[in-house]
Amino acid sequence: MTRSEEFIQLYKTVEDLLEAKYRQEGRDVSSCVYQFLCDKESMPFRIKLDLCRQVRNLLSHSADVDGVSPVTPAEPLMECLKDVIAYLKKPVLASSRGTGIQRLLKATVTDRIVWLSRKMEEKGYSHVPVLEKGKVIGVFSVSTFFSLGKDGKLSEISDQTTISEIVDYISIESHTSERFMFFKKDNTVSEIRKAFSDRKAGQKRVAGVFVTEDGTEKSNLISYITPWDVMD
């Protein structure tokens, strides 16, 4: 097998894997490779893979010159296709991103609001999940104060006020300008990245993703993922 033939074979494998990927996720353009190139997910491979696409088109649509291929793919392009194949066969999972439960700043309903606010300011956090027996029951965030202020409740907050006294303001559904989603630990990073970026008109932005065993709030929290965690 010539290098050109091996290159075409590798490229076909990439196409087949991407066809399967976008069959589940949906495709916006006719070429699955071009769709991948348009996704942030392709960033580590983008430049070389685009060159592979152009070389593949040249090999497929150009006549041989005296029986010899008009171009011979360079070794780095061959390696690029192999790297893309390896990545698509074993995509990065949600469980590898975000902040794990052990390192995560989290709260319970018995925590004092003022103490938690100081902790958030100290660490530069805007959202803190509130847990009960390991399960997410809400999120305390900067927007919680806006909601309390809107309802004239801020004056009622003292150094001793606990989250249990404002539990209606920290539930997942109570956030007026943002929303949170639950994913399974074996969901891919690309699926989570898509959840952050796909925002329809009038829809609240996704501020964070909770990773649990079964992808629901009924399971214990494994990790918390922000948009920054999947921006590679």
NORNOR-V430742 format. One line per field, one symbol per residue. ss: DSSP state (@ for helix, = for strand, . for the rest). psi: psi as a letter, one per 30 degrees, with the letter a starting at -180 (. if undefined). burial: + if it has 16 or more other ideal C-beta (glycine too) atoms within 10 Angstrom, else -. Layout:
ss: ???
psi: ???
burial: ???
This chain:
ss: ..@@@@@@@@@@@@@@@@@@@@@@@......@@@@@@@.@@@...@@@@@@@@@@@@@@@@...=..=......@@@@@@@@@@@@@@@...=@@@..==.....==....=@@@@@@@@@@@...======..=======@@@@@@@@@...@@@.....=@@@@@@@..@@@...=======...=@@@@@@@@@.......========........=====.@@@@..
psi: kleeeeeeeeeeeeeeeeeeefeefkkflekeeeeeffkfffeffeeeeeeeeeeeeeeefklljhgkkfkjkleeeeeeeeeeeeeefilklefflakleefkjlllffkkeeeeeeeeeefgkfkkkkljhfkkfakklefeeeeeeeggfeffklffklfffgfffgleffkfgllklkllfglleeeeeeeefjjlkfkkljflkkklegglfflkkelkkleffgg.
burial: ---+--++-++-++--++--++---------++-+++-+-++--+--++--++-++--+---------+---+---++-++--++-++---++++-++--+--+-++-+-+++--++--+----+-+++++---+++++++-+++-++----+---+----++-++--++-+--+--++++++++-++++++++++---------+++++++--+---+-+++++++-++--
